[in-house]
Amino acid sequence: MRSKKSSGESDVLSLCNLNLSLYLLTANGVFGWFMSKFKYSSEYISSLLHEFKGKSGTSTAFFKARGINGQTFYGWREKFGYMTAQQIDSLRGLEQENHRLQLENEKLLSQSNAATEFLMDEFPDAKTRRTHAKKLVDLGRIGQTDVCELFSIKLNSFHYSHNKRNK
């Protein structure tokens, strides 16, 4: 016989199923078709900024009539000035690209740090690290500055050569 679940348990289960469904839809990019990244379009922001520029009267009445917060509007004015809609779109696109590149840079930096830690554990001796670093540079796989950073050695180790004189 099937046990009866309380309404609280069924609510939690349905909420979990809903969250999982939303996660899967978002991960697959389904929401990208009909959900905007921004709440207000660049055309709307641009039109409000230009309308407010030539407006006389109180600002609170202007904000109430359009259903926006004053702080939101002044933030737009500080960020966008009196840009056109195309300029606002371009700026938003650049900001998104900048954010993506920052995340990618953090990822690459963490990978580089992990590789450096690994090399320090594998080659604790600085002489061995220099030898392997010079081999990589000679093969043309990596530049001197990068290999020195990766192996935690000084750049001048490539420029200084020991001249052994037989006396």
N, CA, C and O of each residue as an XYZ file, in Angstrom:
668
protein
N       0.846     -1.170      0.000
C       0.000      0.000      0.000
C       0.900      1.245      0.000
O       1.932      1.285      0.670
N       0.496      2.218     -0.740
C       1.263      3.439     -0.879
C       0.985      4.374      0.291
O      -0.162      4.604      0.674
N       2.083      4.911      0.853
C       1.885      5.827      1.990
C       1.538      7.211      1.471
O       2.000      7.637      0.413
N       0.724      7.889      2.234
C       0.302      9.217      1.850
C       1.352     10.226      2.284
O       1.809     10.210      3.427
N       1.731     11.107      1.363
C       2.706     12.145      1.704
C       1.960     13.373      2.191
O       0.859     13.690      1.741
N       2.606     14.050      3.130
C       1.992     15.278      3.617
C       2.105     16.355      2.546
O       2.907     16.233      1.620
N       1.323     17.381      2.668
C       1.331     18.440      1.659
C       2.672     19.164      1.646
O       3.098     19.645      0.596
N       3.348     19.251      2.794
C       4.657     19.898      2.853
C       5.687     19.131      2.060
O       6.510     19.730      1.368
N       5.655     17.793      2.151
C       6.606     16.976      1.407
C       6.364     17.084     -0.093
O       7.312     17.190     -0.871
N       5.120     17.058     -0.493
C       4.824     17.151     -1.920
C       5.191     18.526     -2.466
O       5.635     18.648     -3.608
N       5.003     19.567     -1.642
C       5.391     20.912     -2.076
C       6.893     20.992     -2.290
O       7.354     21.577     -3.270
N       7.657     20.407     -1.376
C       9.115     20.431     -1.492
C       9.551     19.647     -2.723
O      10.426     20.094     -3.465
N       8.946     18.476     -2.946
C       9.302     17.680     -4.115
C       8.965     18.404     -5.412
O       9.759     18.392     -6.353
N       7.804     19.030     -5.470
C       7.434     19.735     -6.699
C       8.345     20.944     -6.919
O       8.671     21.274     -8.059
N       8.753     21.600     -5.840
C       9.671     22.728     -5.954
C      11.035     22.260     -6.458
O      11.646     22.920     -7.298
N      11.513     21.125     -5.948
C      12.790     20.562     -6.413
C      12.713     20.193     -7.881
O      13.647     20.458     -8.638
N      11.602     19.582     -8.294
C      11.435     19.225     -9.701
C      11.400     20.471    -10.590
O      11.966     20.483    -11.683
N      10.725     21.520    -10.103
C      10.657     22.762    -10.858
C      12.041     23.376    -10.993
O      12.414     23.821    -12.079
N      12.819     23.409     -9.895
C      14.165     23.972     -9.954
C      15.048     23.177    -10.896
O      15.831     23.761    -11.646
N      14.936     21.854    -10.872
C      15.724     21.022    -11.763
C      15.339     21.278    -13.219
O      16.207     21.364    -14.088
N      14.052     21.397    -13.480
C      13.598     21.673    -14.843
C      14.100     23.024    -15.323
O      14.552     23.147    -16.462
N      14.027     24.043    -14.464
C      14.507     25.371    -14.841
C      16.009     25.350    -15.082
O      16.499     25.996    -16.008
N      16.745     24.607    -14.252
C      18.189     24.501    -14.436
C      18.505     23.850    -15.776
O      19.371     24.326    -16.509
N      17.815     22.778    -16.096
C      18.076     22.085    -17.349
C      17.726     22.955    -18.550
O      18.454     22.970    -19.543
N      16.613     23.680    -18.462
C      16.232     24.563    -19.560
C      17.248     25.681    -19.732
O      17.605     26.028    -20.858
N      17.719     26.252    -18.615
C      18.691     27.329    -18.682
C      20.014     26.811    -19.208
O      20.649     27.470    -20.031
N      20.448     25.631    -18.747
C      21.722     25.068    -19.186
C      21.694     24.756    -20.673
O      22.721     24.865    -21.342
N      20.559     24.376    -21.195
C      20.449     24.064    -22.618
C      20.211     25.298    -23.472
O      20.139     25.199    -24.696
N      20.088     26.441    -22.851
C      19.909     27.669    -23.605
C      18.507     27.899    -24.103
O      18.303     28.731    -24.987
N      17.526     27.185    -23.564
C      16.153     27.344    -24.036
C      15.621     28.723    -23.684
O      14.893     29.327    -24.472
N      15.983     29.234    -22.493
C      15.472     30.537    -22.097
C      16.085     31.673    -22.905
O      15.543     32.778    -22.929
N      17.200     31.413    -23.562
C      17.833     32.449    -24.362
C      16.948     32.936    -25.493
O      17.153     34.033    -26.011
N      15.957     32.128    -25.887
C      15.100     32.505    -26.992
C      14.087     33.576    -26.622
O      13.717     34.404    -27.454
N      13.640     33.558    -25.371
C      12.572     34.502    -25.059
C      12.794     35.310    -23.790
O      11.917     36.074    -23.385
N      13.940     35.157    -23.162
C      14.211     35.981    -21.984
C      15.333     36.959    -22.293
O      16.363     36.578    -22.850
N      15.135     38.204    -21.936
C      16.140     39.221    -22.159
C      17.141     39.205    -21.012
O      16.803     38.855    -19.881
N      18.360     39.581    -21.314
C      19.402     39.643    -20.290
C      19.152     40.826    -19.361
O      19.474     40.755    -18.174
N      18.592     41.897    -19.874
C      18.371     43.118    -19.114
C      16.875     43.381    -18.962
O      16.073     43.033    -19.829
N      16.523     44.000    -17.846
C      15.116     44.278    -17.582
C      14.587     45.378    -18.509
O      13.460     45.303    -18.997
N      15.408     46.386    -18.740
C      14.995     47.503    -19.584
C      15.824     47.501    -20.865
O      17.035     47.281    -20.835
N      15.165     47.745    -21.971
C      15.873     47.748    -23.254
C      16.700     49.033    -23.383
O      16.434     50.034    -22.718
N      17.681     48.974    -24.232
C      18.537     50.139    -24.436
C      17.753     51.283    -25.091
O      18.039     52.453    -24.838
N      16.770     50.950    -25.925
C      15.939     51.984    -26.555
C      15.134     52.740    -25.500
O      15.007     53.963    -25.552
N      14.591     51.979    -24.536
C      13.796     52.590    -23.474
C      14.665     53.500    -22.616
O      14.263     54.616    -22.289
N      15.843     53.033    -22.254
C      16.748     53.825    -21.413
C      17.152     55.096    -22.150
O      17.120     56.186    -21.580
N      17.531     54.954    -23.415
C      17.954     56.113    -24.208
C      16.826     57.121    -24.342
O      17.048     58.325    -24.212
N      15.620     56.638    -24.601
C      14.497     57.568    -24.751
C      14.193     58.288    -23.439
O      13.882     59.479    -23.445
N      14.280     57.577    -22.318
C      14.044     58.226    -21.024
C      15.103     59.286    -20.721
O      14.782     60.373    -20.239
N      16.349     58.968    -21.002
C      17.417     59.922    -20.733
C      17.244     61.188    -21.569
O      17.399     62.296    -21.056
N      16.929     61.029    -22.836
C      16.752     62.197    -23.705
C      15.465     62.950    -23.372
O      15.421     64.174    -23.500
N      14.440     62.257    -22.957
C      13.184     62.904    -22.567
C      13.370     63.714    -21.291
O      12.839     64.818    -21.164
N      14.125     63.159    -20.346
C      14.350     63.852    -19.081
C      15.223     65.084    -19.276
O      15.098     66.069    -18.548
N      16.103     65.017    -20.259
C      17.022     66.124    -20.536
C      16.242     67.395    -20.870
O      16.610     68.478    -20.417
N      15.177     67.279    -21.650
C      14.397     68.449    -22.047
C      13.153     68.652    -21.208
O      12.311     69.478    -21.557
N      13.013     67.932    -20.121
C      11.796     67.976    -19.296
C      11.910     69.068    -18.233
O      12.954     69.264    -17.611
N      10.805     69.759    -18.056
C      10.731     70.713    -16.943
C       9.728     70.151    -15.932
O       8.806     69.420    -16.295
N       9.918     70.492    -14.701
C       9.040     69.976    -13.658
C       9.831     69.121    -12.681
O      11.057     69.042    -12.759
N       9.118     68.481    -11.762
C       9.798     67.689    -10.743
C      10.216     66.335    -11.308
O       9.553     65.741    -12.157
N      11.321     65.899    -10.801
C      11.837     64.615    -11.279
C      11.022     63.457    -10.710
O      10.859     62.436    -11.378
N      10.507     63.598     -9.487
C       9.736     62.500     -8.895
C       8.475     62.213     -9.698
O       8.089     61.055     -9.860
N       7.836     63.253    -10.198
C       6.640     63.056    -11.023
C       7.008     62.349    -12.329
O       6.261     61.501    -12.818
N       8.150     62.702    -12.879
C       8.623     62.065    -14.112
C       8.862     60.573    -13.875
O       8.467     59.739    -14.690
N       9.510     60.242    -12.753
C       9.820     58.835    -12.447
C       8.555     58.035    -12.166
O       8.420     56.901    -12.624
N       7.626     58.628    -11.411
C       6.385     57.925    -11.086
C       5.557     57.651    -12.333
O       4.959     56.585    -12.477
N       5.532     58.630    -13.230
C       4.744     58.464    -14.455
C       5.291     57.324    -15.325
O       4.540     56.684    -16.059
N       6.574     57.082    -15.238
C       7.180     56.024    -16.053
C       7.422     54.724    -15.282
O       7.848     53.726    -15.864
N       7.156     54.735    -13.995
C       7.257     53.524    -13.183
C       8.679     53.057    -12.921
O       8.951     51.858    -12.859
N       9.589     54.025    -12.766
C      10.973     53.661    -12.459
C      11.411     54.356    -11.182
O      10.802     55.334    -10.747
N      12.465     53.841    -10.596
C      13.025     54.411     -9.384
C      14.001     55.514     -9.767
O      14.679     55.424    -10.790
N      14.068     56.546     -8.952
C      14.982     57.651     -9.219
C      16.436     57.221     -9.207
O      17.230     57.681    -10.028
N      16.792     56.334     -8.272
C      18.180     55.862     -8.204
C      18.560     55.080     -9.453
O      19.688     55.176     -9.935
N      17.617     54.308     -9.971
C      17.866     53.567    -11.205
C      18.148     54.534    -12.344
O      19.098     54.356    -13.106
N      17.306     55.565    -12.451
C      17.468     56.536    -13.532
C      18.802     57.267    -13.422
O      19.518     57.407    -14.414
N      19.136     57.732    -12.220
C      20.390     58.469    -12.062
C      21.605     57.561    -12.271
O      22.657     58.022    -12.713
N      21.459     56.281    -11.957
C      22.522     55.324    -12.274
C      22.710     55.185    -13.780
O      23.839     55.124    -14.267
N      21.600     55.134    -14.516
C      21.670     55.081    -15.981
C      22.329     56.347    -16.522
O      23.172     56.294    -17.418
N      21.926     57.490    -15.956
C      22.459     58.756    -16.458
C      23.962     58.849    -16.204
O      24.709     59.374    -17.030
N      24.391     58.339    -15.062
C      25.826     58.352    -14.754
C      26.576     57.378    -15.658
O      27.672     57.684    -16.127
N      25.994     56.213    -15.903
C      26.671     55.171    -16.675
C      26.625     55.446    -18.177
O      27.635     55.310    -18.868
N      25.453     55.832    -18.680
C      25.270     55.958    -20.119
C      25.299     57.394    -20.622
O      25.462     57.612    -21.823
N      25.146     58.377    -19.746
C      25.080     59.757    -20.203
C      23.890     59.937    -21.118
O      22.767     59.570    -20.772
N      24.134     60.501    -22.283
C      23.061     60.671    -23.258
C      23.409     59.914    -24.532
O      23.358     60.464    -25.631
N      23.764     58.637    -24.366
C      24.104     57.780    -25.499
C      22.852     57.408    -26.281
O      21.730     57.488    -25.780
N      23.079     57.000    -27.521
C      21.985     56.456    -28.320
C      21.784     54.986    -27.921
O      22.595     54.407    -27.199
N      20.704     54.412    -28.399
C      20.396     53.019    -28.077
C      21.484     52.077    -28.607
O      21.837     51.101    -27.946
N      22.009     52.370    -29.789
C      23.062     51.533    -30.361
C      24.337     51.615    -29.525
O      25.026     50.611    -29.343
N      24.649     52.789    -29.025
C      25.830     52.948    -28.182
C      25.659     52.204    -26.850
O      26.612     51.618    -26.335
N      24.461     52.232    -26.309
C      24.194     51.509    -25.061
C      24.325     50.009    -25.296
O      24.918     49.305    -24.478
N      23.775     49.509    -26.413
C      23.921     48.094    -26.751
C      25.385     47.710    -26.894
O      25.814     46.659    -26.417
N      26.142     48.571    -27.552
C      27.567     48.314    -27.758
C      28.301     48.274    -26.413
O      29.130     47.393    -26.184
N      27.999     49.215    -25.536
C      28.635     49.253    -24.218
C      28.287     48.014    -23.409
O      29.155     47.429    -22.761
N      27.027     47.615    -23.442
C      26.620     46.408    -22.720
C      27.320     45.175    -23.269
O      27.738     44.303    -22.507
N      27.446     45.101    -24.579
C      28.155     43.981    -25.194
C      29.615     43.946    -24.777
O      30.163     42.879    -24.503
N      30.247     45.118    -24.727
C      31.646     45.193    -24.290
C      31.795     44.791    -22.821
O      32.764     44.131    -22.447
N      30.833     45.194    -21.996
C      30.880     44.816    -20.578
C      30.747     43.309    -20.413
O      31.446     42.709    -19.596
N      29.853     42.694    -21.183
C      29.692     41.240    -21.108
C      30.952     40.523    -21.580
O      31.383     39.544    -20.971
N      31.535     41.013    -22.661
C      32.774     40.417    -23.178
C      33.903     40.568    -22.162
O      34.690     39.644    -21.957
N      33.976     41.732    -21.530
C      34.993     41.974    -20.508
C      34.821     41.006    -19.339
O      35.804     40.466    -18.830
N      33.589     40.788    -18.918
C      33.320     39.856    -17.822
C      33.722     38.435    -18.214
O      34.322     37.716    -17.416
N      33.394     38.032    -19.435
C      33.762     36.697    -19.910
C      35.275     36.527    -19.946
O      35.798     35.484    -19.554
N      35.980     37.559    -20.419
C      37.433     37.487    -20.485
C      38.064     37.467    -19.095
O      39.077     36.800    -18.885
N      37.477     38.190    -18.148
C      37.986     38.156    -16.776
C      37.848     36.764    -16.179
O      38.762     36.284    -15.509
N      36.718     36.113    -16.414
C      36.535     34.752    -15.918
C      37.526     33.789    -16.571
O      38.086     32.920    -15.903
N      37.735     33.948    -17.865
C      38.691     33.092    -18.570
C      40.109     33.332    -18.064
O      40.893     32.393    -17.927
N      40.432     34.591    -17.789
C      41.752     34.922    -17.262
C      41.969     34.295    -15.884
O      43.045     33.766    -15.606
N      40.956     34.352    -15.025
C      41.052     33.719    -13.706
C      41.271     32.215    -13.841
O      42.063     31.628    -13.103
N      40.573     31.601    -14.778
C      40.715     30.164    -14.995
C      42.128     29.824    -15.445
O      42.738     28.888    -14.927
N      42.654     30.581    -16.409
C      44.005     30.333    -16.898
C      45.052     30.583    -15.820
O      46.051     29.869    -15.738
N      44.820     31.596    -15.000
C      45.749     31.886    -13.910
C      45.777     30.756    -12.891
O      46.843     30.389    -12.396
N      44.611     30.204    -12.576
C      44.572     29.090    -11.621
C      45.240     27.851    -12.217
O      45.897     27.101    -11.496
N      45.080     27.628    -13.521
C      45.752     26.505    -14.174
C      47.262     26.695    -14.161
O      48.011     25.743    -13.938
N      47.707     27.923    -14.399
C      49.134     28.217    -14.375
C      49.706     28.011    -12.978
O      50.797     27.464    -12.819
N      48.965     28.451    -11.974
C      49.424     28.260    -10.588
C      49.499     26.784    -10.236
O      50.428     26.357     -9.551
N      48.534     26.005    -10.693
C      48.551     24.563    -10.431
C      49.745     23.904    -11.113
O      50.394     23.031    -10.536
N      50.032     24.327    -12.343
C      51.179     23.765    -13.063
C      52.489     24.138    -12.376
O      53.400     23.314    -12.284
N      52.586     25.372    -11.895
C      53.795     25.806    -11.194
C      53.985     25.003     -9.914
O      55.096     24.564     -9.616
N      52.914     24.807     -9.159
C      53.008     24.006     -7.936
C      53.441     22.574     -8.246
O      54.253     21.994     -7.526
N      52.893     22.010     -9.321
C      53.265     20.662     -9.716
C      54.746     20.591    -10.066
O      55.447     19.676     -9.633
N      55.225     21.557    -10.851
C      56.631     21.559    -11.254
C      57.561     21.768    -10.066
O      58.656     21.207    -10.021
N      57.125     22.570     -9.114
C      57.937     22.781     -7.905
C      58.023     21.493     -7.095
O      59.060     21.215     -6.492
N      56.954     20.705     -7.072
C      56.973     19.429     -6.354
C      57.806     18.388     -7.095
O      58.535     17.613     -6.476
N      57.695     18.372     -8.430
C      58.416     17.379     -9.224
C      59.904     17.689     -9.327
O      60.737     16.782     -9.314
N      60.235     18.983     -9.430
C      61.629     19.399     -9.574
C      61.983     20.399     -8.471
O      62.028     21.603     -8.721
N      62.234     19.913     -7.261
C      62.527     20.846     -6.167
C      63.867     21.552     -6.342
O      64.080     22.626     -5.779
N      64.763     20.964     -7.110
C      66.082     21.547     -7.315
C      66.014     22.603     -8.421
O      65.494     22.337     -9.504
N      66.541     23.803     -8.145
C      66.488     24.899     -9.115
C      67.301     24.587    -10.360
O      66.930     25.002    -11.458
N      68.405     23.864    -10.210
C      69.250     23.530    -11.362
C      68.489     22.630    -12.338
O      68.576     22.820    -13.551
N      67.754     21.666    -11.822
C      66.956     20.772    -12.662
C      65.859     21.559    -13.376
O      65.600     21.335    -14.559
N      65.221     22.473    -12.666
C      64.172     23.302    -13.280
C      64.748     24.153    -14.412
O      64.132     24.281    -15.469
N      65.936     24.736    -14.188
C      66.578     25.536    -15.235
C      66.884     24.692    -16.468
O      66.685     25.135    -17.599
N      67.366     23.479    -16.243
C      67.702     22.600    -17.353
C      66.473     22.279    -18.193
O      66.515     22.361    -19.421
N      65.385     21.917    -17.534
C      64.154     21.599    -18.259
C      63.558     22.840    -18.929
O      62.998     22.753    -20.022
N      63.680     23.978    -18.275
C      63.172     25.220    -18.856
C      63.934     25.566    -20.127
O      63.334     25.968    -21.124
N      65.257     25.412    -20.094
C      66.059     25.715    -21.285
C      65.723     24.768    -22.427
O      65.728     25.174    -23.589
N      65.433     23.514    -22.110
C      65.047     22.559    -23.156
C      63.746     22.991    -23.830
O      63.622     22.931    -25.054
N      62.785     23.423    -23.026
C      61.510     23.882    -23.589
C      61.697     25.106    -24.482
O      61.078     25.207    -25.542
N      62.549     26.032    -24.054
C      62.794     27.235    -24.848
C      63.518     26.866    -26.132
O      63.185     27.380    -27.200
N      64.508     25.978    -26.040
C      65.251     25.559    -27.231
C      64.353     24.857    -28.249
O      64.562     24.979    -29.455
N      63.358     24.127    -27.762
C      62.416     23.466    -28.665
C      61.423     24.443    -29.289
O      60.725     24.103    -30.244
N      61.366     25.653    -28.747
C      60.456     26.666    -29.271
C      59.026     26.497    -28.805
O      58.110     27.044    -29.419
N      58.817     25.754    -27.735
C      57.454     25.509    -27.247
C      56.899     26.673    -26.434
O      55.688     26.891    -26.385
N      57.814     27.426    -25.789
C      57.382     28.484    -24.884
C      58.489     29.536    -24.824
O      59.664     29.220    -25.009
N      58.113     30.770    -24.569
C      59.084     31.856    -24.488
C      59.833     31.862    -23.158
O      59.419     31.220    -22.193
N      60.945     32.600    -23.126
C      61.776     32.640    -21.929
C      61.047     33.214    -20.720
O      61.131     32.663    -19.623
N      60.344     34.304    -20.914
C      59.655     34.939    -19.794
C      58.579     34.010    -19.226
O      58.438     33.881    -18.010
N      57.835     33.377    -20.102
C      56.770     32.482    -19.651
C      57.330     31.250    -18.942
O      56.794     30.828    -17.917
N      58.389     30.679    -19.475
C      58.953     29.483    -18.858
C      59.569     29.817    -17.502
O      59.514     29.006    -16.577
N      60.150     30.997    -17.384
C      60.710     31.401    -16.085
C      59.608     31.564    -15.045
O      59.778     31.191    -13.884
N      58.500     32.113    -15.462
C      57.368     32.265    -14.542
C      56.798     30.901    -14.163
O      56.452     30.668    -13.004
N      56.703     30.014    -15.125
C      56.142     28.690    -14.897
C      57.021     27.845    -13.986
O      56.518     27.164    -13.093
N      58.330     27.887    -14.209
C      59.261     27.072    -13.426
C      59.786     27.784    -12.183
O      60.570     27.211    -11.426
N      59.364     29.021    -11.968
C      59.812     29.831    -10.824
C      61.337     29.942    -10.789
O      61.983     29.641     -9.785
N      61.879     30.379    -11.907
C      63.313     30.648    -11.979
C      63.501     32.066    -12.485
O      62.574     32.682    -13.011
N      64.715     32.576    -12.320
C      64.995     33.947    -12.735
C      65.320     33.990    -14.221
O      65.899     33.056    -14.776
N      64.940     35.082    -14.844
C      65.155     35.243    -16.280
C      66.635     35.306    -16.624
O      67.041     34.876    -17.704
N      67.448     35.844    -15.708
C      68.867     35.979    -16.019
C      69.586     34.633    -16.085
O      70.751     34.583    -16.479
N      68.919     33.541    -15.708
C      69.554     32.230    -15.828
C      69.733     31.838    -17.294
O      70.511     30.933    -17.596
N      69.028     32.505    -18.209
C      69.202     32.246    -19.631
C      70.342     33.080    -20.217
O      70.904     32.730    -21.255
N      70.672     34.160    -19.563
C      71.671     35.065    -20.111
C      73.066     34.834    -19.554
O      74.058     35.212    -20.176
N      73.141     34.228    -18.411
C      74.429     34.027    -17.768
C      74.932     32.637    -18.087
O      74.229     31.646    -17.889
N      76.149     32.572    -18.580
C      76.728     31.257    -18.834
C      78.031     31.155    -18.055
O      78.791     32.119    -17.964
N      78.276     30.001    -17.506
C      79.474     29.758    -16.733
C      80.616     29.459    -17.694
O      80.550     28.504    -18.469
N      81.629     30.249    -17.644
C      82.827     29.983    -18.435
C      83.838     29.278    -17.544
O      84.371     29.874    -16.608
N      84.090     28.058    -17.825
C      85.049     27.306    -17.024
C      86.421     27.469    -17.664
O      86.653     27.103    -18.817
N      87.280     28.012    -16.895
C      88.652     28.202    -17.382
C      89.545     27.149    -16.743
O      89.502     26.923    -15.533
N      90.318     26.541    -17.544
C      91.286     25.576    -17.029
C      92.568     26.318    -16.672
O      93.250     26.871    -17.535
N      92.869     26.315    -15.423
C      94.076     27.017    -14.981
C      95.127     26.038    -14.606
O      96.223     26.432    -14.207
